[in-house]
């Protein structure tokens, strides 16, 4: 298995800026954490805990 050297334009990890590090990590892992927390967003629903489930039941299942 051959190893690939990083392209010349990429900075070494100790020299890269914060935005370069975020860009590199996002390219590898994607956005795994939301930008805001649940406390910052507030409640998603105002009903009972199973309201969403009941709304997803097909009409023929009553």
C-alpha positions as CSV (number, residue, x, y, z in Angstrom):
1,X,0.0,0.0,0.0
2,X,1.6,3.3,-1.1
3,X,1.4,6.3,1.1
4,X,0.6,9.7,-0.4
5,X,2.5,12.8,0.6
6,X,0.4,15.8,1.3
7,X,0.3,18.4,-1.5
8,X,2.8,21.2,-1.2
9,X,0.2,24.0,-0.7
10,X,-1.1,22.4,2.5
11,X,0.6,23.6,5.7
12,X,2.0,21.3,8.3
13,X,-0.4,20.7,11.2
14,X,1.6,22.9,13.5
15,X,1.6,25.8,11.0
16,X,-2.0,25.7,9.8
17,X,-4.5,28.3,10.9
18,X,-7.7,27.5,12.7
19,X,-9.8,27.8,9.5
20,X,-7.4,25.5,7.6
21,X,-7.7,22.9,10.4
22,X,-11.5,23.2,10.4
23,X,-11.6,22.8,6.6
24,X,-9.3,19.8,6.7
25,X,-11.3,18.1,9.5
26,X,-14.6,18.8,7.8
27,X,-13.3,17.3,4.6
28,X,-12.4,14.1,6.5
29,X,-15.2,13.8,9.0
30,X,-17.9,16.1,7.8
31,X,-20.0,18.2,10.2
32,X,-20.5,15.9,13.1
33,X,-21.5,18.6,15.6
34,X,-24.2,21.2,15.2
35,X,-23.3,24.8,15.3
36,X,-25.7,25.4,18.2
37,X,-26.8,23.3,21.1
38,X,-30.3,22.2,21.9
39,X,-30.5,24.9,24.7
40,X,-29.8,27.6,22.1
41,X,-32.3,26.3,19.6
42,X,-35.2,25.8,22.0
43,X,-37.8,23.1,22.0
44,X,-38.7,21.5,18.6
45,X,-42.2,20.5,19.6
46,X,-44.9,21.8,21.8
47,X,-46.9,18.6,22.1
48,X,-46.7,15.3,23.9
49,X,-43.6,13.1,23.3
50,X,-45.4,10.7,21.0
51,X,-47.2,13.3,18.9
52,X,-44.6,13.0,16.1
53,X,-44.9,9.2,16.1
54,X,-48.7,9.3,15.9
55,X,-48.6,11.8,13.0
56,X,-46.4,9.4,11.0
57,X,-48.9,6.5,11.2
58,X,-50.4,5.8,7.7
59,X,-54.2,6.4,7.5
60,X,-55.0,2.7,7.1
61,X,-53.3,1.9,10.4
62,X,-55.8,4.2,12.3
